[in-house]
Amino acid sequence: MRNYIIFSDLDGTLLDHKTYTFGPASEALSVIKSRKIPLILSSSKTKAEIERIQSKLIIKDPFIFENGSGVFYNNQVASFGINLTEIHDKIIPLQKTFNFNCYSLLPIEQAVQHTGLAEEEVKLSQQRQFSEPIIWLDDEEKKIEFIQRIHQLGLHAAQGGRFLTISSHHDKAKALKWVKNNLEKDCQTEFISIALGDGENDINMIDACDIKILIKNNNEHLHKPGWVMSKVCGPSGWNQEIMKVLNNE
């Protein structure tokens, strides 16, 4: 039996894009637990949000948060990015030129409207440490100029399913390699890595793994040779593709 390690995006991948539920993936999740396969959640979500999701999944594996700017491993946070205060110092002056809002600074009511999350979940999502999701209110053409300015400031802009997230130059792939290397040392074994994602900010993560799975989400343009494309969206597609891998050893 092969030693797998799974790296998975959340929204639109393991979690349904609209309901944020993972029910359709229950079969694969059960097999993963029974075989003690590490399931490393990797998301733009905050540490607090992922801890809540982990409690629902009943898992305690390491995880990657805020698009790879932070890793929670052995009950400690490893930081790969500059902190939120430094990011705000750089981007808030750009509001004089571009029309956008910083998600973490929104009143709770507005954040609820943008995400569809419950108030308690929104509070968790605003507890950011190393990145800032941007709510773009300007023209799409100006967005290109905005991203260029972000890069000139030494920052990185990653387009996720809902937001353009600003952080330092660290991504899910770099954090993935750090987690995999440390787990292989701790477990004294080599893992076959599986990655699942659905957005632009998942491309490097998927590319960094042995088995590369793109979960369908109007994203055919992201598909690359050698990648698997799920036939259905969200957790249903996640479940199907994981079961295919685990049943075809």
C-alpha positions in Angstrom: 0.0 0.0 0.0 1.4 3.3 -1.0 2.2 6.2 1.4 0.1 9.1 0.2 -0.1 12.7 1.4 -3.0 14.9 0.2 -2.8 18.7 -0.2 -6.3 20.2 -0.7 -7.7 23.6 -1.4 -11.0 24.2 0.4 -13.6 26.6 -1.3 -14.8 25.1 -4.6 -12.7 22.0 -4.0 -13.3 20.0 -0.7 -16.0 22.5 0.2 -19.0 23.4 -2.0 -18.5 26.9 -3.4 -22.0 28.0 -2.3 -22.8 26.0 0.9 -19.3 25.5 2.2 -20.2 21.9 3.1 -18.1 18.7 2.4 -20.8 16.1 2.7 -20.4 14.6 -0.8 -16.7 13.8 0.0 -17.6 11.7 3.0 -16.7 8.4 1.4 -13.1 9.4 0.5 -12.6 11.2 3.8 -13.6 8.0 5.7 -11.0 6.0 3.7 -8.3 8.7 4.2 -8.9 8.5 8.0 -8.9 4.7 8.1 -5.6 4.6 6.2 -4.2 7.5 8.3 -3.3 9.5 5.1 -2.2 13.0 6.1 -4.8 15.5 4.7 -3.1 18.9 4.6 -5.7 21.6 4.1 -4.2 24.5 2.0 -6.3 27.6 1.6 -6.5 31.4 1.6 -8.6 31.0 4.8 -7.2 32.1 8.1 -5.8 29.9 10.8 -8.9 30.3 12.9 -11.2 29.3 10.0 -9.2 26.2 9.1 -9.1 25.1 12.8 -12.9 25.2 12.8 -13.1 23.2 9.6 -10.6 20.7 10.9 -12.8 20.2 14.0 -15.8 19.4 11.7 -13.6 17.0 9.6 -12.2 15.5 12.9 -8.6 15.8 11.7 -5.5 17.2 13.3 -3.0 17.3 10.5 -0.7 20.3 9.8 -2.3 22.9 7.5 -1.4 25.8 5.3 -3.2 29.0 5.7 -3.5 32.4 4.0 -2.3 31.1 0.6 1.0 29.7 2.0 2.0 32.7 4.1 1.6 30.6 7.2 1.8 26.9 8.3 0.4 25.4 11.5 2.7 22.5 12.3 3.2 20.7 15.7 1.1 23.3 17.4 3.3 26.1 16.2 2.9 28.7 13.5 5.7 28.9 10.9 5.5 32.3 9.1 6.7 32.8 5.5 5.2 36.2 4.9 5.3 39.8 6.2 2.5 40.7 8.7 -0.8 42.3 7.9 0.2 45.7 9.4 3.0 45.9 6.9 0.7 45.0 4.0 -1.8 47.7 5.0 1.0 50.3 5.2 1.8 49.5 1.6 -1.7 49.1 0.0 -4.0 51.5 1.8 -2.4 54.6 0.2 -3.4 53.0 -3.2 -7.0 53.7 -2.3 -6.4 57.3 -3.5 -6.0 55.9 -7.0 -8.0 52.7 -7.0 -11.5 51.9 -5.7 -11.2 48.8 -3.4 -11.9 47.7 0.1 -9.8 45.6 2.5 -11.8 42.6 3.6 -10.4 42.4 7.1 -11.4 46.0 7.8 -15.0 45.7 6.6 -17.8 46.1 9.1 -19.2 42.6 9.9 -22.5 43.3 8.1 -20.7 44.1 4.8 -18.4 41.1 5.1 -21.5 38.8 5.6 -23.0 40.2 2.4 -19.8 39.6 0.4 -19.3 36.0 1.6 -22.7 34.6 2.6 -21.0 33.4 5.8 -22.6 33.5 9.2 -21.5 36.3 11.4 -19.4 34.0 13.6 -17.6 32.6 10.6 -17.0 36.1 9.2 -15.3 37.1 12.4 -12.9 34.1 12.0 -12.3 35.0 8.4 -11.2 38.5 9.3 -8.6 37.3 11.8 -5.8 37.7 9.2 -2.1 37.6 10.0 -0.2 37.6 6.7 -2.6 38.5 3.8 -5.4 40.8 2.8 -8.3 39.8 0.4 -9.3 42.8 -1.7 -12.9 43.6 -2.7 -12.4 45.2 -6.1 -14.8 48.0 -6.9 -13.1 49.6 -9.9 -12.9 48.8 -13.6 -11.4 45.5 -14.7 -8.8 47.4 -16.8 -7.6 49.3 -13.8 -7.2 46.0 -11.9 -4.3 45.1 -14.2 -2.7 48.4 -13.3 -3.4 47.8 -9.6 -1.7 44.4 -9.7 1.3 46.0 -11.4 1.5 48.5 -8.6 1.2 45.7 -6.0 4.2 43.9 -7.6 6.2 47.2 -7.6 5.6 47.4 -3.9 7.2 43.9 -3.5 3.9 42.2 -2.8 2.0 39.4 -4.5 -1.5 39.3 -5.8 -3.3 35.9 -6.1 -6.8 35.6 -7.7 -8.9 33.1 -5.8 -12.6 32.1 -6.2 -13.9 35.3 -4.7 -11.1 37.7 -3.9 -7.8 39.1 -5.1 -5.6 38.3 -2.1 -2.5 40.4 -1.4 0.5 38.9 0.4 4.2 38.7 0.3 5.9 36.5 -2.3 5.0 33.1 -0.8 2.6 30.6 -2.2 1.0 27.3 -1.4 3.7 25.4 -3.3 6.5 26.7 -1.1 4.5 25.9 2.1 3.6 22.5 0.7 7.3 21.5 0.1 8.1 22.7 3.7 5.3 20.6 5.2 6.1 17.5 3.1 9.8 17.7 3.9 9.2 18.0 7.6 6.6 15.2 7.7 8.9 12.9 5.8 11.6 13.5 8.4 9.2 13.1 11.3 7.6 10.0 9.8 10.8 8.6 8.4 9.1 7.8 5.1 8.6 9.2 1.6 5.2 10.3 0.5 3.5 10.2 -2.9 1.9 13.7 -3.0 -1.6 14.4 -4.3 -2.9 18.0 -4.8 -6.4 19.1 -5.5 -7.5 22.7 -6.3 -9.8 24.7 -8.5 -8.3 28.2 -8.8 -5.4 30.2 -10.1 -3.9 30.3 -6.6 -3.7 26.5 -6.7 -1.7 26.1 -9.9 1.7 26.1 -8.3 0.5 23.7 -5.5 -0.9 21.3 -8.0 2.3 21.4 -10.2 4.4 20.7 -7.1 2.8 17.3 -6.5 3.1 13.8 -8.0 -0.7 13.5 -8.7 -2.2 16.7 -10.0 -6.0 17.1 -9.9 -7.9 20.1 -11.0 -11.5 20.2 -9.7 -14.0 21.4 -12.3 -15.2 25.0 -11.7 -15.5 26.8 -15.1 -11.7 26.6 -15.1 -10.8 24.5 -18.2 -8.3 27.2 -19.1 -6.2 26.3 -16.1 -5.8 22.6 -17.1 -2.4 21.5 -18.1 -1.0 18.3 -19.8 -0.6 15.5 -17.3 -3.2 16.9 -14.9 -6.5 15.1 -14.1 -9.7 17.2 -14.6 -12.6 16.1 -12.5 -15.9 15.5 -14.3 -18.0 17.2 -11.6 -17.5 20.2 -9.3 -16.7 20.7 -5.6 -16.6 17.9 -3.0 -18.4 15.4 -5.3 -15.5 15.8 -7.8 -13.0 15.7 -5.0 -14.5 12.4 -3.7 -14.5 10.8 -7.1 -10.9 11.6 -7.9 -9.5 10.6 -4.5 -11.4 7.3 -4.7 -10.0 6.7 -8.2 -6.4 7.1 -6.9 -6.9 5.0 -3.8 -8.7 2.2 -5.7 -6.2 2.0 -8.5 -3.0 1.3 -6.6 
